Amino acid sequence: MEMKTEGVRFIKRPVVDMPNWKKLFVESNIPEKLAPLKELSKNLWWSWNTEARDLFAKIDEEIWDECAHNPIVLLEQVSYQRFQELESDEVFMSEMHAVDKQLQDYLTARKNTLGPKIAYFSMEYGLHDSLKIFSGGLGILAGDYLKEASDSKANLVAVGLLYRYGYFKQTISLQGDQMANYEAQQFSKIPVQPAMDADGNWIQVEVEYPGRPLYARLWEAKVGAVSLYLLDADFEANNENDRFVTHHLYGGDNENRLKQEMLLGLGGIRALKKLGHVNADIFHCNEGHAAMIGLERIANLVAEEQLTYAEAKEVVRASTLFTTHTPVPAGHDSFHQDLFKMYMNKYPAKVSLSWDEFVMLGKAAPYEDHFNMSFLAANLSQGINGVSMLHGDVSKHILKPLYEGYLSEELNIGYVTNGVHYSTWTAKEWKEIHLKYFGKDFINNQLDVDLWDKIYKVPDQEIWNLKQNLRAKLIDYVKQRFTDTWVKRNENPKLIGEVKNALNPNALTIGFARRFATYKRAHLLFRNLDRLSKIVNDPERPVQFIFAGKAHPADKAGQDLIRYIVEISKRPEFVGKILFVQNYDMNLAKQLLQGVDIWLNTPTRPLEASGTSGEKGVMNGTLHFSVLDGWWVEGYREGAGWALPLERSYDVQDFQDELDAETIYNLFENEIVPTFYDRNEHDIPEEWVGFIKNTQAQVAPEFTTCRMIRDYQDRFYKPQAERSQRLHADNFKLAKEITSWKGNLAAIWDDIELKELEIADGITNAIRIGEEYPAKVVLDLKGLAPADVGVEIVITENEGNDEPTLVECKEFDLEGTDGKLATYKLNLHLMHPGAYSYAIRMFPKNEQLPHRQDCKYLRWL
Ligand SMILES: *Cc1c(COP(=O)(O)O)cnc(C)c1O
């Protein structure tokens, strides 16, 4: 080519246009014959089915581990050549078809579901590590519950948020500092698919923010036969700020949390509406985060059924259940009323309320300046429950401000103790033993305690071998996991070697892993380091502790604690004896709970609402050693674990910590270590194996999600659904009647006059056991029906300055009426000696109310 010789004087600046990116989805190139793998990879059912997991592992063990057991990524990364090999591998093909058939049969058997239709709402779901939409216990519980709902054929649909980054991945620096890394999820690599409407359009919902709408797209995750719908705001339709709404779980500021909760509650109901699920019988609000579901449903009923706000509220309450999960204040979200008003000021007009009337839904008293989501949830729910027997009682104290005049123990707040999903958390090796001794159909008969009792028939040798084997697997796993991460952070190779040498697959191994919230008291074990050193360094009877857990990025105290444990673990006397493994996730939890001998839990009583990790342990023959708090109050049996007493001995926390630490050391020195190392002639610790058997026979069966969902059905879903149906019938006839009755009562209540109150002399002085003392009350009811008002005497005992406790509550009989006057009488006789207090009160009576606090009027006379 000929070139001009003069130089180029000027080159024009180019105008390059921006590429017009088009979406391109490249599906992995899986041969037709292997197509079932694709469907298997997209239903999280594989995560709790042992055969399905084994099948994926067989495709390529190395990639399977590298991609942290994410089958979608696995199928993308496996070479075409490997697929071709598999296609002609008859064994593999027949296994694949068997697993595929299992899934198809499983789904077919669940075409017909049992019980009321439930819409379940939660801020987080822990289903598998590859779907990063959970942080800890609350999420894992919700995830386990969906799996169980599927297994138990419950008619349940779930709603949550799809986070771009989810919760953080934890790494620990050389100095022991926790570093939080957020990794973006690519939604094509996780088991979610766009949820489409009947016309094949991707479903979107809108929520109003000040001056703009927020758009959210809907995704579906398949959890066996249950659908989990997830809202995602991270796409072009929203501005940068709003896209952030679904970036982080428990991240951002309080305003962002409010935006998230609006999306979950208001948006969640809108999504169900578009999906045709808004007719559910029960709306289950898992923690207060989703409480706005009630607001949206009320607005819908007002707009579509021409109900008044009060009538709609009656209907919504009947069909809503609120589960509260923690007594710790940080677990109860509240928003300053100015912030709340900025976002919600348009709402009251929709239901013809004033702002002041509306905002009381989230307050216990008008002067409060925060809107509390737990209060909102409680006010819009007929059923309320805590997550263990003890936590049910504790929750009564927390929610008491909403029910003036009642003693906390009178409140209609129940409980369902949390459980864990057997198939997810039980080691394959244990599942095999259970299958062999409990029978083929055990999985479907988990509630049958007699089956679990057969564990006593299993030879000690078989159980001990299994336990040794699982411990060895854990030690291997831990060595691998910490070597990788320690090399990455440039830890001294000498130290790595020392730790690896010291870790002992035959030593008594204790696990402690959970969120590093201060109330969990991970520091307790370290109060006396000399004593701890003696315990772990006994050459004849070595002991090792493995710690793991994340602290919330804003929780400095929690992070300090991690640093302290990391520092201790590097002291010469503790190298390989105390180990902190980073990034506690479901897989690590599984390995730990299946492999350790003891699971240690030392919360400050009564702040552990339930706790579930110990429950995962007991089904794996891991003995539980815990403060009697949460589920362990119900679970502990002598000879099946160890317990620190329920009662606090000291008000000063530091003294209590000292006492608890002392008790822990004593138990290790005098009971636990000797029992573990007391071997018979076959080198089996007979008594220890006896403990394992007791644990499986007497504790484990009570703490499955199978038992848990049955309790929810019996105590809440079924009775509430039955009443809710009655409220709906005949164009909401009963709901309107009850509302009108309540309205009438409210209008007159304050005018009711006490005309006479007579009590026999004895009562005011000293009364004798067994004798009768007449009492009489005359009220001017100002036109209310006498049967609508009850009168009762409340007798309490008051020790010290605690809240009085209820001894007895006796209702007066309606004796007669005279115009507007009604006379109530009672013959009181007490049967137990003691010093009591008494008072008389009147209350609204109506058989159609589900419980007393459903109509909060109450007056002491
Ligand atoms: C089970 C589990 C939890 C909850 O444990 P608690 O004992 O309730 O604190 C937290 N994180 C992970 C990864 C779990 O598997």
The ligand as a MOL file (V3000), in Angstrom:
LIG
                    3D

  0  0  0     0  0            999 V3000
M  V30 BEGIN CTAB
M  V30 COUNTS 15 15 0 0 0
M  V30 BEGIN ATOM
M  V30 1 C -28.1220 -23.4380 63.3300 0
M  V30 2 C -27.3070 -22.2940 62.9050 0
M  V30 3 C -27.3790 -21.0750 63.5910 0
M  V30 4 C -28.2380 -20.8860 64.8090 0
M  V30 5 O -27.6110 -21.3800 65.9360 0
M  V30 6 P -28.1060 -20.9740 67.4220 0
M  V30 7 O -27.7200 -22.0820 68.2840 0
M  V30 8 O -29.5880 -20.8220 67.3500 0
M  V30 9 O -27.4340 -19.7050 67.7670 0
M  V30 10 C -26.6010 -20.0210 63.1520 0
M  V30 11 N -25.8040 -20.1340 62.0750 0
M  V30 12 C -25.7030 -21.2900 61.3920 0
M  V30 13 C -24.8060 -21.3580 60.2110 0
M  V30 14 C -26.4500 -22.4050 61.7860 0
M  V30 15 O -26.3660 -23.5380 61.0850 0
M  V30 END ATOM
M  V30 BEGIN BOND
M  V30 1 1 1 2
M  V30 2 1 2 3
M  V30 3 2 2 14
M  V30 4 1 3 4
M  V30 5 2 3 10
M  V30 6 1 4 5
M  V30 7 1 5 6
M  V30 8 2 6 7
M  V30 9 1 6 8
M  V30 10 1 6 9
M  V30 11 1 10 11
M  V30 12 2 11 12
M  V30 13 1 12 13
M  V30 14 1 12 14
M  V30 15 1 14 15
M  V30 END BOND
M  V30 END CTAB
M  END
